[in-house]
Amino acid sequence: MRTTNTPLSTNLVREFVIAGHGDLEKIRKMFAERPDLLNAAYAWTESDQETAIQAAAQVGNVPIAEYLLEKGAPLEICTAAMLGSKEELERRIRDNPDNINSTGAHGIPLLTHAAWSGDLELVQYLFRNGATTGSSSALQNAVTRGYYDLVVWLIENASPDLNAKNFQGKTPLSLAIERKQETIAQLLKDRQRIVRPDNLNRCPPSSSSAQVRGQTNQLKPREPVQGGQRRPSCSKHGPYDGPYCPECYGRAMNGEATSKTAPSS
């Protein structure tokens, strides 16, 4: 291993951090020449700095992360989440509950990192304990890897934006199609069909609970009817009193497809 007392240049640090996203061969070569690059952080902005292992963690690159850890890089909590190290995460959160709000490079949340692991139990544990931000990017990561069960769970429990785009401008559906994740693509299509605007004023046909569970968030209470106003009406079940169409509400509680109802015109 070569050593040198020459200060690291900003460009060299940047090159190493960029390589941390996906070029293991280059990481090995550069580290062999300049081991002091290991924990060097490149400042993208004044408030956004990134090391090579943080780069590996945010894109789910296990080989690079493990190589850098072997060389002495610190195991940060977001890296542990990406690697699926549940016991390590549990210990850190038990020792300091505020760790649940940790973020990695570029402010990427813990939940998003954990999705790369494909460990559904780990993601559920983090979510239950307060790691609820980043569900849309977590969905992107789960789709990228083809983690069907995790995709289903995120959609049903974490309220991700199904139309959110990643840094390449791709939605979860376009990613699934691109990667030939046919089952996931169909799931996303079905889900978008349930919640698209022209379906929100009627009760859709019954579907399996696996497809539509968790749709109660689509039922929105109506404001109380004021004097002279007409009662709200569900196009399938007719006028109703109260905040919800009772038929739709009952179906929602049973895990069936639901929708918002619209007042009659």
CORJOCOR-V898237 format. One record per residue. N is the residue number from 1. BURIAL is b if it has 9 or more other ideal C-beta (glycine too) atoms within 8 Angstrom, else e. Layout:
# CORJOCOR-V898237
n=N burial=BURIAL
n=N burial=BURIAL
This chain:
# CORJOCOR-V898237
n=1 burial=e
n=2 burial=e
n=3 burial=e
n=4 burial=e
n=5 burial=e
n=6 burial=e
n=7 burial=e
n=8 burial=b
n=9 burial=e
n=10 burial=e
n=11 burial=e
n=12 burial=b
n=13 burial=b
n=14 burial=b
n=15 burial=b
n=16 burial=b
n=17 burial=b
n=18 burial=b
n=19 burial=b
n=20 burial=b
n=21 burial=b
n=22 burial=e
n=23 burial=b
n=24 burial=b
n=25 burial=e
n=26 burial=e
n=27 burial=b
n=28 burial=b
n=29 burial=e
n=30 burial=b
n=31 burial=b
n=32 burial=e
n=33 burial=e
n=34 burial=b
n=35 burial=b
n=36 burial=e
n=37 burial=b
n=38 burial=b
n=39 burial=e
n=40 burial=b
n=41 burial=b
n=42 burial=b
n=43 burial=e
n=44 burial=e
n=45 burial=e
n=46 burial=e
n=47 burial=e
n=48 burial=b
n=49 burial=e
n=50 burial=b
n=51 burial=b
n=52 burial=b
n=53 burial=b
n=54 burial=b
n=55 burial=b
n=56 burial=b
n=57 burial=b
n=58 burial=b
n=59 burial=b
n=60 burial=b
n=61 burial=b
n=62 burial=b
n=63 burial=e
n=64 burial=b
n=65 burial=b
n=66 burial=b
n=67 burial=b
n=68 burial=b
n=69 burial=b
n=70 burial=e
n=71 burial=b
n=72 burial=e
n=73 burial=b
n=74 burial=e
n=75 burial=e
n=76 burial=b
n=77 burial=b
n=78 burial=b
n=79 burial=b
n=80 burial=b
n=81 burial=b
n=82 burial=b
n=83 burial=b
n=84 burial=b
n=85 burial=b
n=86 burial=b
n=87 burial=e
n=88 burial=b
n=89 burial=b
n=90 burial=b
n=91 burial=e
n=92 burial=b
n=93 burial=b
n=94 burial=e
n=95 burial=e
n=96 burial=e
n=97 burial=e
n=98 burial=e
n=99 burial=b
n=100 burial=b
n=101 burial=e
n=102 burial=b
n=103 burial=e
n=104 burial=b
n=105 burial=b
n=106 burial=e
n=107 burial=e
n=108 burial=b
n=109 burial=b
n=110 burial=b
n=111 burial=b
n=112 burial=b
n=113 burial=b
n=114 burial=b
n=115 burial=b
n=116 burial=b
n=117 burial=b
n=118 burial=b
n=119 burial=b
n=120 burial=b
n=121 burial=e
n=122 burial=b
n=123 burial=b
n=124 burial=b
n=125 burial=b
n=126 burial=b
n=127 burial=b
n=128 burial=e
n=129 burial=b
n=130 burial=b
n=131 burial=b
n=132 burial=e
n=133 burial=e
n=134 burial=b
n=135 burial=b
n=136 burial=b
n=137 burial=b
n=138 burial=b
n=139 burial=b
n=140 burial=b
n=141 burial=b
n=142 burial=b
n=143 burial=b
n=144 burial=b
n=145 burial=b
n=146 burial=e
n=147 burial=b
n=148 burial=b
n=149 burial=e
n=150 burial=b
n=151 burial=b
n=152 burial=b
n=153 burial=b
n=154 burial=b
n=155 burial=b
n=156 burial=e
n=157 burial=e
n=158 burial=b
n=159 burial=e
n=160 burial=b
n=161 burial=e
n=162 burial=b
n=163 burial=e
n=164 burial=b
n=165 burial=e
n=166 burial=b
n=167 burial=e
n=168 burial=e
n=169 burial=e
n=170 burial=b
n=171 burial=b
n=172 burial=b
n=173 burial=b
n=174 burial=e
n=175 burial=b
n=176 burial=b
n=177 burial=b
n=178 burial=e
n=179 burial=b
n=180 burial=e
n=181 burial=b
n=182 burial=e
n=183 burial=e
n=184 burial=b
n=185 burial=b
n=186 burial=e
n=187 burial=b
n=188 burial=b
n=189 burial=b
n=190 burial=b
n=191 burial=b
n=192 burial=b
n=193 burial=e
n=194 burial=b
n=195 burial=b
n=196 burial=e
n=197 burial=e
n=198 burial=e
n=199 burial=b
n=200 burial=b
n=201 burial=b
n=202 burial=b
n=203 burial=b
n=204 burial=b
n=205 burial=e
n=206 burial=e
n=207 burial=b
n=208 burial=e
n=209 burial=b
n=210 burial=e
n=211 burial=b
n=212 burial=b
n=213 burial=e
n=214 burial=b
n=215 burial=b
n=216 burial=e
n=217 burial=e
n=218 burial=b
n=219 burial=b
n=220 burial=e
n=221 burial=e
n=222 burial=b
n=223 burial=e
n=224 burial=e
n=225 burial=e
n=226 burial=e
n=227 burial=e
n=228 burial=e
n=229 burial=e
n=230 burial=e
n=231 burial=b
n=232 burial=b
n=233 burial=b
n=234 burial=b
n=235 burial=e
n=236 burial=e
n=237 burial=b
n=238 burial=e
n=239 burial=e
n=240 burial=b
n=241 burial=e
n=242 burial=e
n=243 burial=e
n=244 burial=b
n=245 burial=b
n=246 burial=b
n=247 burial=b
n=248 burial=b
n=249 burial=b
n=250 burial=e
n=251 burial=b
n=252 burial=b
n=253 burial=e
n=254 burial=e
n=255 burial=e
n=256 burial=b
n=257 burial=b
n=258 burial=b
n=259 burial=b
n=260 burial=e
n=261 burial=b
n=262 burial=b
n=263 burial=b
n=264 burial=e
n=265 burial=e
